[in-house]
């Protein structure tokens, strides 16, 4: 769920974590109460994808690796394995680079691909938060780590109205959030805007949908959402204005993805 700072995982975190769990999603950043896949007149709907979307680029059980890209080599900071997981048709990539394997702070940059210019930054760098304990190649529910990999971005929503995104957007009060985070910071407003990361989820439905195609043990509910000033459970968080900027920039026609992990993992 949230933003940036190193801290010891000792008794203070244990107390805060106990309080936090009451309002948080068992397998992801948070748990709004149960809700259908898309609700209300404000929700836009998208046709089902023509082919299944891989949920993770790590060698965990699930769909095959993403189709390799022949022109992702000029995205900075990415190694050959990471580049190979970017779909060939993708022309937008939000690259989130963690400061360290066990650190909850990251930097996010949105890149676009132009036939003449190649990949180039269009927004950022933005400060971001990832999970309390950093990153993992083998995400499990409740491990307080963010999954490393390349994942598609296709569905959005939030408590607040659609700011004008081209993504399907589900406005719903079920995105309301309360309680406090790991640093005692208020969580209110964290889900005012969210973008679902296609890790262990069904594409083409509201981020509120709790279907976990790979099983609940692999976690889920991993989103990009509004930063609340501290680490998340598994999500990526950006300041409110940056979230709005991202929502306006993302274009389904460009088949956007998020490329995320600690710097060393992304260089593989």
N, C-alpha and C positions, 0 to 999 in steps of 0.2 A: 503493500500500500503506500509507501511514502517517500522520504527524501534524504538527508545526508548526514551521517556522522558515525564514527567508530565508537564502540562502547563495549565494556566487558559484559559477557553473558552470565551474570551471577545472580545473587539473590534478588536484586532490584528488578531485573528483567523478569524473573520468575513470578514475582508478585504482579507486575504489570501485565504479563502475559495471561495470568489467570483472569484478571479483570477484563482484558481485551477479548478473550475467547467468547464471552457471552454474546457479543454482537458481531462476531466475525464468521465468515464462511469457513466451514470445516476444512475445505480443501484449497481455498484460494485466499484472496485478500479480505473479503468480507461477505457477510450473509445478510442481504436484505431478506425479508420473509418470502415464502414461496410465491411464485408468479408464473403465468404462462409464457410461452415463447415470445409473443408479441402482443401488446395490449393497447387499446384505446385508439381514438382517431388520430392521435399524434404520431403513432407508430407507422413508419414506412415499411413496406415489405419488399423483399428481394426474391427473385426466382431461385429455386434450389440450384446449387452448383452442378455443372455438367459432369464433373468428376470429383471424387473424394479428395478432401484436403488433408495432407499430412499434418499431424498434430505436433510432431517434434522432430528435430533433426538429429537428436542423440540416438544411440543404438538401443533405445528402449523398445519394448514390444509395441507394434503398431504398424501404420502404413509405411510404404517404402520411402526412401529419401526423395527430396524434391528434385525436379528436373534441373540439371546443371545449366548455368548461364554461361554463354560464350563471351560475354562482355562485362563481367563484373570485376575484372582485375584491377580497375582503377579506383575502386572503393578503398579508401585508406584504412589501414589497420587490420585488414582481413587476410587470412592465410588461404591456401588452396582448398582445404576441406570446407571451410566456411563459405567461400565463394561458390563452390560446387553445389551448395544447397539453395542458392538463390534461383528461383524459377527463371527460365529463359525469357519469358514474356514480361517479367517484372520491370517496371520503370520508376518505381518509388520504393525507397528503402529507408526506414528509420533505424539508424545504427545507434544502439545504446551500449556504451562501453563502461564497464565497471572499473572502479579504481583498484580493486583487488579481489582475490577469490573469496575472502571472508569479510568484505567491506560493503556497507549498504548504500554507498554513494556512487553515482554514475554521471555520465555526460551523454546527452542525446543530440544527434544531428540528423536532419531529414535531407536525403539526397534524391535527385531525380536523374534519369538517364535521357540524354539527348543524342540522336544519331551523329550529330556533328561534334558535340562537346564531350561525349561520354558521360560518366557520372560526375555530378557537381553538386555542392551543397546549396540548398535553397533556404533553409532556416537553421537556426542554432549557431553555436552550441548552446544547449540548455542544460542547466543543472537538474538532476533527477535523483530519485531514490529507488532502490531495489530492496530485496528482502533483508531482514535483520541479520541473518547469518551469511549473506552473500549469495553465491551462485552454486549450481550443481548441474552435472551432466545426467543425473539420474534422479529426477524430482520425485518426491513422495509426499503425500498429503501430510501437512503439519510439520514438514522439515524446516520451515522458515528460511528456505532458499528459493531463488528465482531460477527457473530452468534456462539453461544455455541453449541457444539454437536459432534457427530461422523459421519464423512462423508467419502465416498470412494474417492480414488485417482486413476485415470485411463488414463487421457489424458494430454499431454504436448505440448509445442510449444515455439516459441520465435522468435525474430528478428535475433538472431545468429544461426548458424548451430547446428544441433543435436550433443551434446557432446558424444553420445554413449549410451543413455538411452534405456531401453527395453520397455518403454511406447511408444505408438503412438505419434509422434512428428511432429508438423506442423510449418515449418519455413516459415515466411511471413513478409514482410515489414510492414504489417498492425499492427504489434506489436511495431512499433516505438512510442515513447512517448516523449513529450516535456513539457515545462512549469515548474512551481515551486510548491513545496509542502507546507504544513502548516507552516513549519519553514523557508520558503524561499529557501529551498534546491532544486537543479535541479533534475527533474524527468527523464532526459535522461538516457536510459539504464535500466530503471526499468523492462521492459518487454523483456530484452535480452533472458531470460529463464523464463518460467512460468509452473506451474502445476495447472490444474483446480481442484478446490474443488467441489465435487458433491453436491452443494447446489443449488436447483432450476435450474438445467440444464439437458440437454439430454446427456446421456453417449455415448461414442464412436464417438464423433465429436470433431473438433478443439475447443480449449478454446475460439476462436473468435466467435463461434456461439452464437447468442443472444436469442435463444428460452428459454422461462421461463415457464416451465410446470405448476407451481403453480400460475402464474400471475405476472405481472411486479411490483405490489405493495409490493411483498415480496422480492424484490431485486434480485440480481444475479451478475454474473461476479466476483465471489469471488475466488481468486487465491492465490497460493503461488508464490511470484515473488522476483526479486532482490531488496534488500533494498536500499533506497535512502537517508537514514539518518534521517527519521522522521516518524510520524504516517501515517497510511493508511486510506482509506475510509471504508474498510471492510475486506481487505485482510490480509494475513500473509506475511511478507517479511523477507528474509534472505540475508546475504552478498553473493556476486557473487560466491565466491569459495564454500561456503556452498550449494548454489543452485546447482552447478555442482555436488558436492558430493552427494546431495540428488537424483538428476536425475540418476546418475550412480548406486545408491543403490536400488532404487525402482524396484520391480519385480512384474509384473502383476500376475504371477503364485502364489504369496503370498497374493494376494488380499489386497493390502495396503489400510489403512485408515489414516485419520488425526483425532486425538482426541484433541479438542481445547476448551479453556474457561479459565476464571479466576480460581485460585486455589480452592476457596470455591465452585464454581459450579461443578468442576470436582470431588470433594469429595462426592457429593450427591450419 
